[in-house]
Amino acid sequence: MNKKKFIWNMLGSGIYSLATVIFVMLAKRIVGEEAGAKFYMAFTTGQMLLTIGYFEIRPFQVTDVKGQYRAEVYFGFRGLSCLAMLICGLIVGVVYVANGKADGSGFGLIMAMCMLKMFDGIADVFEGEFQRNDRIDISGMSMTFRTIAVMAAFSAAAWMTRNIYIASAAATVAGLIGVVCVALVWSRRFSELSISFAADKMKSLFKNTVLLFIGSAMCMWLWNGTKYVVEWTLTDKETLVYGIVFMPTMVINLGSSFVFKPMLTTLARHYEDKNLKKFAGLMGTLVAIACGLTIVTFAAGAWLGIPVLSWLYDIDLAPYRAVMLILIAAGGFNAVSMLFYYALTVMRLLKEIFAGYTISFIVSIVLPVIMVKNMGIMGAGWSYLIVMLLLTLLFAGMFYIRLISEKRK
């Protein structure tokens, strides 16, 4: 990959991840801890619902080097999945209101975050096509400028109105404008915009990705389930605190994505060409990078993590240093597990991926509830670490068993 592509991919991924930090920081400073916690959970809910919008098409799409499906098929399928996401968002909002967890304004906040993330989902399918056409630099540019526009709209509206609901609405409008711009880039730089809803193609793509989707939905719970257990079990302040000390884990995921995403197509080509030596070698390099990033992040977090986060969010986080370090370690296992997930996707071991997620998902439903009730936030951190370690071991085992089997052929 040339320098231009690497830089734009790095910028896009970095700024997109930074958006979460800025959103939550501004929300807490503008509306206080209690309302800030509600905004954080609305944002997290939108991110979880995006799993439906994505339908885990991107890894399949960018590794579709033989062109099994044309761009318009991916566009059409993503349109349907995003519609399903919006409907699910409405249902979630109604459930929150019915259970007394949100009022009318809270419902509007949930829907605004759902729509904002839905626009991310629509833009993502275009960015996937840019990458499949070996233009990941354009994907990075898209993520960069879209995210800056959304952050600018949110920040400006927040400071001018001191109203989190108006700021969220402004961010959503900026997200819509970003999608329109991405579609224009596609139609002018690649081919005329065309969308297909051909039933046979929709059915075929659904069958090829449904296990990936179910697995990714379970994975999203693995990532965020402890946040909801904390919200349901502990106080609003503890919910916000846990969300804040969870954020350094994004540094590992962010750094890993700089390297992982651009290499997916290369990984797929090595495997399609039956060049198992290069395939395994590239995987080894990527795992080493993920481990190195984890060590660096852990050391930096131990030294500067709590002072920096306490200053950013204007809240004393000193009692939660150990929890943050546990979560950083868990983030390292998460990054490695995602790398093996991508490799298993390239190998088209969809049933194995599904099995790994199912086992980890079952553990993640039971373990955090028990540990949070008995240990509070510390229990949430330890349960997250255990689940991520389990998932990593399962995926790594599946990968090596298949690789050894193919080498013997």
Long-range contacts (C-beta under 8 A, 24 or more apart in sequence): 1-136, 1-262, 1-263, 4-137, 5-135, 5-136, 5-137, 5-140, 5-262, 6-258, 6-262, 7-137, 7-140, 8-136, 8-137, 8-138, 8-139, 8-140, 8-141, 8-144, 9-136, 9-137, 9-139, 9-140, 9-258, 9-261, 9-262, 10-140, 10-258, 11-140, 11-143, 11-144, 12-139, 12-140, 12-141, 12-142, 12-143, 12-144, 12-147, 13-140, 13-143, 13-254, 13-257, 13-258, 13-261, 14-254, 14-258, 15-143, 15-144, 15-147, 15-148, 15-151, 16-143, 16-147, 17-250, 17-253, 17-254, 18-147, 18-151, 19-147, 19-150, 19-151, 20-247, 20-250, 21-247, 21-250, 21-312, 22-151, 22-154, 22-155, 23-151, 23-154, 23-171, 24-243, 24-244, 24-247, 24-313, 25-312, 25-313, 26-154, 26-155, 26-158, 26-167, 27-158, 27-164, 28-240, 28-313, 28-314, 28-315, 29-313, 29-314, 30-158, 30-159, 30-162, 30-164, 30-167, 31-162, 31-164, 33-236, 33-237, 33-240, 33-315, 34-236, 34-237, 35-164, 36-240, 37-231, 37-236, 37-237, 37-239, 37-240, 37-243, 38-102, 38-106, 38-109, 38-236, 39-109, 39-164, 39-168, 40-239, 40-240, 40-243, 41-227, 41-228, 41-231, 41-239, 42-106, 42-109, 42-110, 42-112, 42-113, 43-113, 44-224, 44-227, 44-243, 45-89, 45-92, 45-110, 45-113, 45-114, 46-89, 46-110, 46-113, 46-114, 46-116, 46-117, 47-117, 47-220, 47-224, 48-220, 48-221, 48-224, 49-85, 49-88, 49-89, 49-92, 49-114, 49-117, 49-118, 50-85, 50-117, 50-118, 50-120, 50-121, 51-213, 51-216, 51-217, 51-220, 52-81, 52-84, 52-85, 52-88, 52-213, 52-217, 53-78, 53-81, 53-82, 53-84, 53-85, 53-117, 53-118, 53-120, 53-121, 53-122, 54-81, 54-121, 54-124, 54-213, 54-216, 55-81, 55-209, 55-213, 56-209, 56-212, 56-213, 56-215, 56-216, 57-81, 57-125, 57-128, 57-205, 57-209, 58-124, 58-125, 58-128, 59-212, 59-264, 59-341, 59-342, 59-345, 60-208, 60-209, 60-212, 60-345, 61-125, 61-128, 61-129, 61-132, 62-128, 62-131, 62-132, 62-264, 62-265, 62-268, 63-264, 63-265, 63-267, 63-268, 63-345, 63-346, 64-132, 65-132, 65-265, 65-268, 65-269, 65-272, 66-272, 69-201, 69-204, 69-205, 70-196, 71-129, 71-190, 71-191, 71-194, 72-194, 72-195, 72-196, 73-196, 73-198, 73-201, 73-202, 73-205, 74-125, 74-128, 74-129, 74-205, 75-125, 75-126, 75-193, 75-194, 75-195, 75-196, 76-195, 76-196, 76-197, 76-198, 76-201, 76-202, 77-201, 77-202, 77-205, 77-206, 78-121, 78-122, 78-124, 78-125, 79-122, 79-195, 79-197, 80-197, 80-202, 81-121, 82-118, 82-121, 82-122, 85-114, 85-117, 85-118, 85-121, 86-114, 86-115, 86-118, 89-114, 89-115, 89-118, 105-165, 108-165, 109-164, 109-165, 109-168, 112-165, 112-168, 112-169, 112-171, 112-172, 113-168, 115-172, 115-175, 116-150, 116-168, 116-171, 116-172, 116-175, 119-172, 119-175, 119-176, 119-178, 119-179, 120-146, 120-175, 122-179, 123-178, 123-179, 123-182, 126-182, 126-183, 126-185, 126-186, 127-182, 129-186, 129-190, 130-186, 130-190, 131-261, 131-262, 131-264, 131-265, 132-265, 133-190, 134-265, 136-261, 136-262, 138-185, 138-189, 142-178, 142-182, 142-185, 145-178, 145-181, 146-175, 146-178, 146-179, 146-181, 146-182, 149-174, 149-177, 149-178, 150-174, 150-175, 150-178, 208-350, 211-350, 211-351, 211-353, 211-354, 212-345, 212-350, 212-353, 214-354, 214-357, 215-353, 215-354, 215-356, 215-357, 215-358, 216-357, 218-357, 218-358, 218-360, 218-361, 219-341, 219-357, 219-391, 221-361, 221-364, 221-365, 222-357, 222-360, 222-361, 222-364, 222-387, 222-388, 222-391, 223-334, 225-364, 225-365, 225-368, 226-368, 226-372, 226-380, 226-381, 226-383, 226-384, 227-380, 229-368, 229-369, 229-372, 229-380, 230-372, 230-377, 230-380, 233-369, 233-372, 233-373, 234-372, 234-376, 234-377, 238-376, 238-377, 240-315, 241-315, 241-317, 241-320, 241-377, 242-323, 242-377, 242-380, 244-309, 244-313, 244-315, 244-317, 245-309, 245-317, 245-320, 245-323, 245-324, 245-327, 245-377, 246-327, 247-309, 248-297, 248-301, 248-305, 248-309, 248-324, 248-327, 248-328, 248-331, 249-327, 249-328, 249-330, 249-331, 249-334, 250-331, 251-293, 251-297, 251-331, 252-290, 252-293, 252-294, 252-297, 252-328, 252-331, 252-332, 252-334, 252-335, 253-331, 253-334, 253-335, 253-338, 255-293, 255-297, 256-289, 256-290, 256-293, 256-335, 256-338, 256-339, 259-286, 259-289, 260-286, 260-338, 260-339, 260-342, 264-342, 264-346, 267-342, 267-343, 267-346, 268-346, 271-346, 271-347, 276-403, 276-406, 276-407, 279-403, 280-403, 283-339, 283-343, 283-399, 286-339, 287-336, 287-339, 290-332, 290-335, 290-336, 290-339, 291-332, 291-336, 293-332, 293-335, 294-328, 294-329, 294-331, 294-332, 294-335, 297-328, 297-331, 297-332, 298-325, 298-328, 298-329, 298-332, 301-325, 301-328, 320-377, 322-378, 322-381, 323-377, 323-378, 323-380, 323-381, 324-381, 326-378, 326-381, 326-382, 326-384, 326-385, 327-381, 327-384, 327-385, 329-385, 330-381, 330-384, 330-385, 330-387, 330-388, 330-389, 331-388, 333-385, 333-388, 333-389, 333-391, 333-392, 334-388, 334-391, 334-392, 336-392, 336-396, 337-388, 337-391, 337-392, 337-395, 337-396, 340-392, 340-395, 340-396, 340-398, 340-399, 341-395, 343-399, 344-395, 344-398, 344-399, 344-402, 347-399, 347-402, 349-398, 349-402, 352-398, 352-402, 353-395, 353-398, 355-394, 356-391, 356-394, 356-395, 356-398, 357-391, 359-390, 359-394, 360-387, 360-390, 360-391, 360-394, 363-387, 363-390
